[in-house]
Amino acid sequence: MGASGSGKTSLLNILGERLDVSAGCKVTKEVRANNVPVLKGDFGKLGAFVMQDDILIETMTPLESFCFAARLRTNLSEERVTLKA
């Protein structure tokens, strides 16, 4: 993807509209997904990314971590969040 300092995290911050970390930052862009314009606030409907310093609860399984994140990020019912294998 590129060497350290090549702008990978900056690009993800721009796409995810996490620009408030840089005061005075101004970006002009057109983002498209499958050639359809992605409007402001729509990135969360298409994807998400975990920042490098994000902390996971090490006692949770991957499934528990995903369910926990879904409960925080969505308004899905408990039945929709909890998938039984």
CYANA upper distance limits for C-alpha pairs under 8 A (distance plus 0.5 A):
  1 MET  CA      8 LYS  CA      8.17
  2 GLY  CA      6 SER  CA      6.46
  2 GLY  CA      8 LYS  CA      7.93
  7 GLY  CA     11 LEU  CA      6.58
  8 LYS  CA     12 LEU  CA      6.93
  9 THR  CA     13 ASN  CA      6.57
 10 SER  CA     14 ILE  CA      6.71
 11 LEU  CA     15 LEU  CA      6.72
 12 LEU  CA     16 GLY  CA      6.39
 12 LEU  CA     49 PHE  CA      8.23
 13 ASN  CA     17 GLU  CA      6.38
 13 ASN  CA     18 ARG  CA      5.33
 13 ASN  CA     19 LEU  CA      6.68
 14 ILE  CA     18 ARG  CA      6.68
 14 ILE  CA     19 LEU  CA      6.68
 14 ILE  CA     27 VAL  CA      8.27
 15 LEU  CA     31 VAL  CA      8.31
 15 LEU  CA     43 PHE  CA      7.30
 16 GLY  CA     43 PHE  CA      6.48
 16 GLY  CA     44 GLY  CA      7.81
 16 GLY  CA     48 ALA  CA      8.00
 17 GLU  CA     40 LYS  CA      8.49
 17 GLU  CA     41 GLY  CA      8.11
 19 LEU  CA     25 CYS  CA      7.40
 20 ASP  CA     25 CYS  CA      8.36
 30 GLU  CA     37 PRO  CA      7.58
 30 GLU  CA     38 VAL  CA      8.21
 31 VAL  CA     37 PRO  CA      6.38
 31 VAL  CA     38 VAL  CA      5.97
 31 VAL  CA     39 LEU  CA      8.24
 32 ARG  CA     36 VAL  CA      5.60
 32 ARG  CA     37 PRO  CA      4.83
 32 ARG  CA     38 VAL  CA      5.77
 33 ALA  CA     37 PRO  CA      7.00
 33 ALA  CA     38 VAL  CA      7.00
 38 VAL  CA     42 ASP  CA      6.51
 38 VAL  CA     43 PHE  CA      7.50
 39 LEU  CA     43 PHE  CA      8.33
 42 ASP  CA     46 LEU  CA      7.45
 43 PHE  CA     47 GLY  CA      6.62
 43 PHE  CA     48 ALA  CA      7.93
 44 GLY  CA     48 ALA  CA      6.41
 50 VAL  CA     54 ASP  CA      6.85
 56 LEU  CA     65 SER  CA      8.05
 57 ILE  CA     65 SER  CA      8.10
 60 MET  CA     64 GLU  CA      6.12
 60 MET  CA     65 SER  CA      6.50
 61 THR  CA     65 SER  CA      6.73
 62 PRO  CA     66 PHE  CA      6.75
 63 LEU  CA     67 CYS  CA      6.68
 64 GLU  CA     68 PHE  CA      6.52
 65 SER  CA     69 ALA  CA      6.69
 66 PHE  CA     70 ALA  CA      6.61
 67 CYS  CA     71 ARG  CA      6.69
 67 CYS  CA     81 VAL  CA      6.37
 67 CYS  CA     82 THR  CA      6.94
 68 PHE  CA     72 LEU  CA      7.00
 69 ALA  CA     73 ARG  CA      6.61
 70 ALA  CA     74 THR  CA      6.08
 70 ALA  CA     76 LEU  CA      8.32
 70 ALA  CA     81 VAL  CA      7.03
 71 ARG  CA     75 ASN  CA      7.48
 71 ARG  CA     76 LEU  CA      7.69
 71 ARG  CA     78 GLU  CA      8.47
 71 ARG  CA     81 VAL  CA      7.49
 76 LEU  CA     80 ARG  CA      6.49
 76 LEU  CA     81 VAL  CA      6.83
 77 SER  CA     81 VAL  CA      6.86
 78 GLU  CA     82 THR  CA      6.49
 79 GLU  CA     83 LEU  CA      7.85
